[in-house]
Amino acid sequence: MSIEVRVSGDLEKALRLLKRKVQREGLHRELKRRRFYEKPSIRKKRKRAEAARRKLKLMRFSI
């Protein structure tokens, strides 16, 4: 997986686009999460919380 941003003159615009793409991919959160070892019990708890958040978000936008 690679994130690609083409620069056509405006470097600031390209940088903003790159930051937006990194945010959408969840790359920064993933790197932060992988920084330290995560116990399996903590991983399960985090995954359950993420799933609950996704479910609430879907319910909120489906109305």
Biotite code that builds the C-alpha atoms (Angstrom):
import biotite.structure as struc

atoms = struc.array([
    struc.Atom([0.000, 0.000, 0.000], chain_id="A", res_id=1, res_name="MET", atom_name="CA", element="C"),
    struc.Atom([1.367, 3.361, -0.945], chain_id="A", res_id=2, res_name="SER", atom_name="CA", element="C"),
    struc.Atom([-0.009, 6.847, -0.814], chain_id="A", res_id=3, res_name="ILE", atom_name="CA", element="C"),
    struc.Atom([0.843, 8.995, -3.788], chain_id="A", res_id=4, res_name="GLU", atom_name="CA", element="C"),
    struc.Atom([0.449, 12.747, -4.190], chain_id="A", res_id=5, res_name="VAL", atom_name="CA", element="C"),
    struc.Atom([1.497, 14.472, -7.389], chain_id="A", res_id=6, res_name="ARG", atom_name="CA", element="C"),
    struc.Atom([2.993, 17.935, -6.981], chain_id="A", res_id=7, res_name="VAL", atom_name="CA", element="C"),
    struc.Atom([2.130, 20.347, -9.764], chain_id="A", res_id=8, res_name="SER", atom_name="CA", element="C"),
    struc.Atom([3.541, 23.635, -8.555], chain_id="A", res_id=9, res_name="GLY", atom_name="CA", element="C"),
    struc.Atom([1.887, 24.371, -5.225], chain_id="A", res_id=10, res_name="ASP", atom_name="CA", element="C"),
    struc.Atom([3.815, 22.464, -2.566], chain_id="A", res_id=11, res_name="LEU", atom_name="CA", element="C"),
    struc.Atom([1.560, 23.623, 0.299], chain_id="A", res_id=12, res_name="GLU", atom_name="CA", element="C"),
    struc.Atom([-1.521, 22.241, -1.467], chain_id="A", res_id=13, res_name="LYS", atom_name="CA", element="C"),
    struc.Atom([0.252, 18.913, -2.080], chain_id="A", res_id=14, res_name="ALA", atom_name="CA", element="C"),
    struc.Atom([1.239, 18.709, 1.595], chain_id="A", res_id=15, res_name="LEU", atom_name="CA", element="C"),
    struc.Atom([-2.360, 19.325, 2.713], chain_id="A", res_id=16, res_name="ARG", atom_name="CA", element="C"),
    struc.Atom([-3.552, 16.649, 0.296], chain_id="A", res_id=17, res_name="LEU", atom_name="CA", element="C"),
    struc.Atom([-0.977, 14.190, 1.644], chain_id="A", res_id=18, res_name="LEU", atom_name="CA", element="C"),
    struc.Atom([-2.036, 14.871, 5.238], chain_id="A", res_id=19, res_name="LYS", atom_name="CA", element="C"),
    struc.Atom([-5.689, 14.347, 4.294], chain_id="A", res_id=20, res_name="ARG", atom_name="CA", element="C"),
    struc.Atom([-4.909, 11.038, 2.567], chain_id="A", res_id=21, res_name="LYS", atom_name="CA", element="C"),
    struc.Atom([-2.843, 9.808, 5.528], chain_id="A", res_id=22, res_name="VAL", atom_name="CA", element="C"),
    struc.Atom([-5.709, 10.722, 7.868], chain_id="A", res_id=23, res_name="GLN", atom_name="CA", element="C"),
    struc.Atom([-8.308, 8.904, 5.724], chain_id="A", res_id=24, res_name="ARG", atom_name="CA", element="C"),
    struc.Atom([-6.160, 5.770, 5.500], chain_id="A", res_id=25, res_name="GLU", atom_name="CA", element="C"),
    struc.Atom([-5.680, 5.763, 9.273], chain_id="A", res_id=26, res_name="GLY", atom_name="CA", element="C"),
    struc.Atom([-1.938, 5.465, 8.827], chain_id="A", res_id=27, res_name="LEU", atom_name="CA", element="C"),
    struc.Atom([-0.987, 7.813, 11.668], chain_id="A", res_id=28, res_name="HIS", atom_name="CA", element="C"),
    struc.Atom([-3.264, 5.999, 14.129], chain_id="A", res_id=29, res_name="ARG", atom_name="CA", element="C"),
    struc.Atom([-1.885, 2.641, 12.995], chain_id="A", res_id=30, res_name="GLU", atom_name="CA", element="C"),
    struc.Atom([1.725, 3.735, 13.469], chain_id="A", res_id=31, res_name="LEU", atom_name="CA", element="C"),
    struc.Atom([0.905, 5.143, 16.893], chain_id="A", res_id=32, res_name="LYS", atom_name="CA", element="C"),
    struc.Atom([-0.853, 1.918, 17.869], chain_id="A", res_id=33, res_name="ARG", atom_name="CA", element="C"),
    struc.Atom([2.033, -0.282, 16.736], chain_id="A", res_id=34, res_name="ARG", atom_name="CA", element="C"),
    struc.Atom([4.601, 1.712, 18.652], chain_id="A", res_id=35, res_name="ARG", atom_name="CA", element="C"),
    struc.Atom([4.344, -0.557, 21.708], chain_id="A", res_id=36, res_name="PHE", atom_name="CA", element="C"),
    struc.Atom([3.268, -4.141, 22.287], chain_id="A", res_id=37, res_name="TYR", atom_name="CA", element="C"),
    struc.Atom([-0.444, -4.549, 22.877], chain_id="A", res_id=38, res_name="GLU", atom_name="CA", element="C"),
    struc.Atom([-1.637, -7.426, 25.018], chain_id="A", res_id=39, res_name="LYS", atom_name="CA", element="C"),
    struc.Atom([-4.248, -9.660, 23.374], chain_id="A", res_id=40, res_name="PRO", atom_name="CA", element="C"),
    struc.Atom([-6.872, -8.756, 25.980], chain_id="A", res_id=41, res_name="SER", atom_name="CA", element="C"),
    struc.Atom([-6.326, -5.045, 25.363], chain_id="A", res_id=42, res_name="ILE", atom_name="CA", element="C"),
    struc.Atom([-6.439, -5.631, 21.589], chain_id="A", res_id=43, res_name="ARG", atom_name="CA", element="C"),
    struc.Atom([-9.826, -7.367, 21.886], chain_id="A", res_id=44, res_name="LYS", atom_name="CA", element="C"),
    struc.Atom([-11.161, -4.561, 24.050], chain_id="A", res_id=45, res_name="LYS", atom_name="CA", element="C"),
    struc.Atom([-9.963, -1.924, 21.548], chain_id="A", res_id=46, res_name="ARG", atom_name="CA", element="C"),
    struc.Atom([-11.442, -3.802, 18.596], chain_id="A", res_id=47, res_name="LYS", atom_name="CA", element="C"),
    struc.Atom([-14.816, -4.068, 20.372], chain_id="A", res_id=48, res_name="ARG", atom_name="CA", element="C"),
    struc.Atom([-14.771, -0.331, 21.091], chain_id="A", res_id=49, res_name="ALA", atom_name="CA", element="C"),
    struc.Atom([-13.866, 0.463, 17.465], chain_id="A", res_id=50, res_name="GLU", atom_name="CA", element="C"),
    struc.Atom([-16.675, -1.765, 16.198], chain_id="A", res_id=51, res_name="ALA", atom_name="CA", element="C"),
    struc.Atom([-19.149, -0.057, 18.539], chain_id="A", res_id=52, res_name="ALA", atom_name="CA", element="C"),
    struc.Atom([-18.009, 3.355, 17.280], chain_id="A", res_id=53, res_name="ARG", atom_name="CA", element="C"),
    struc.Atom([-18.412, 2.257, 13.655], chain_id="A", res_id=54, res_name="ARG", atom_name="CA", element="C"),
    struc.Atom([-21.877, 0.877, 14.386], chain_id="A", res_id=55, res_name="LYS", atom_name="CA", element="C"),
    struc.Atom([-22.990, 4.119, 16.044], chain_id="A", res_id=56, res_name="LEU", atom_name="CA", element="C"),
    struc.Atom([-21.610, 6.126, 13.142], chain_id="A", res_id=57, res_name="LYS", atom_name="CA", element="C"),
    struc.Atom([-23.511, 3.971, 10.623], chain_id="A", res_id=58, res_name="LEU", atom_name="CA", element="C"),
    struc.Atom([-26.698, 4.305, 12.631], chain_id="A", res_id=59, res_name="MET", atom_name="CA", element="C"),
    struc.Atom([-26.263, 8.063, 12.836], chain_id="A", res_id=60, res_name="ARG", atom_name="CA", element="C"),
    struc.Atom([-25.803, 8.443, 9.062], chain_id="A", res_id=61, res_name="PHE", atom_name="CA", element="C"),
    struc.Atom([-28.486, 5.950, 8.047], chain_id="A", res_id=62, res_name="SER", atom_name="CA", element="C"),
    struc.Atom([-31.297, 8.073, 9.487], chain_id="A", res_id=63, res_name="ILE", atom_name="CA", element="C"),
])
